[in-house]
Amino acid sequence: MIIADIERNQKEIIRVEVSEFNGKELINLRIWYHHVDGDYRPTQKGVALDISKFKDLKEAIDKISNYIEDKEKGTQNSI
């Protein structure tokens, strides 16, 4: 299931999806490139995490969010 496509540049996106491989549910963050036929195709560049690691990924994203908010306020702390 595709969750989101995030534009990386004019020729690539980062696709966030939940997929299954060898009976395991995975969170996939993978770079896809725009092929000449008009479709996007996956590259080998990316990471797949077992879905049980979602909480860890969310905590990391929350830390990045806090870092960005602090930086915008001028009260930057280390991560």
CORFEN-V76558 format. One record per pair of residues at least 12 apart in sequence whose ideal C-beta (glycine too) atoms are under 10 Angstrom apart, sorted by sequence separation. I is the first residue (numbers start at 1). J is the second residue. D is the distance in Angstrom with one decimal. If there is no record, write none. Layout:
i-><I:I>
j-><J:J>
d-><D:D>
This chain:
i-><3:4:5:16:17:30:31:33:67:2:3:4:15:16:17:30:31:32:66:2:3:15:16:28:30:31:32:2:3:14:15:30:31:64:1:2:14:15:29:30:63:1:2:13:14:15:29:30:1:13:14:28:29:30:1:12:13:28:29:60:12:13:27:28:29:11:12:13:26:27:28:9:11:12:26:27:6:8:11:26:27:3:8:9:10:11:24:26:27:3:4:8:9:15:17:25:26:27:2:3:24:25:27:5:13:15:21:24:25:26:27:12:24:29:11:19:25:16:27:12:14:15:17:20:14:19:12:18:5:18>
j-><15:16:17:28:29:42:43:45:79:15:16:17:28:29:30:43:44:45:79:16:17:29:30:42:44:45:46:17:18:29:30:45:46:79:17:18:30:31:45:46:79:18:19:30:31:32:46:47:19:31:32:46:47:48:20:31:32:47:48:79:32:33:47:48:49:32:33:34:47:48:49:31:33:34:48:49:29:31:34:49:50:27:32:33:34:35:48:50:51:28:29:33:34:40:42:50:51:52:28:29:50:51:53:32:40:42:48:51:52:53:54:40:52:57:40:48:54:46:57:43:45:46:48:51:46:51:45:51:40:54>
d-><8.3:4.6:9.2:7.2:8.4:5.4:4.7:9.5:5.3:6.5:4.4:8.3:7.2:5.7:7.8:6.9:8.7:9.5:8.2:7.6:5.6:7.6:8.5:8.9:8.5:4.4:8.8:4.8:6.5:6.2:5.5:7.0:5.8:7.5:6.1:8.6:7.2:7.8:9.7:3.1:5.6:5.0:9.3:9.3:5.9:5.1:5.5:7.6:7.6:7.5:7.7:6.5:5.3:7.7:9.8:5.5:5.2:7.7:7.8:9.2:6.7:8.3:8.5:5.0:8.0:9.8:5.3:7.9:9.5:7.0:8.1:10.0:6.0:7.1:4.5:4.6:9.1:6.5:5.0:6.5:7.8:8.6:8.9:9.9:8.0:9.7:9.1:6.3:5.8:9.1:9.9:9.4:9.8:7.5:10.0:7.5:6.3:9.6:9.6:9.7:6.1:4.1:7.1:7.8:6.2:7.5:7.2:7.8:8.5:9.4:6.2:8.5:9.2:9.0:9.7:7.8:9.8:10.0:6.7:8.0:9.4:8.2:9.7:9.5:7.9:9.7:9.2:6.8:7.9:9.3>
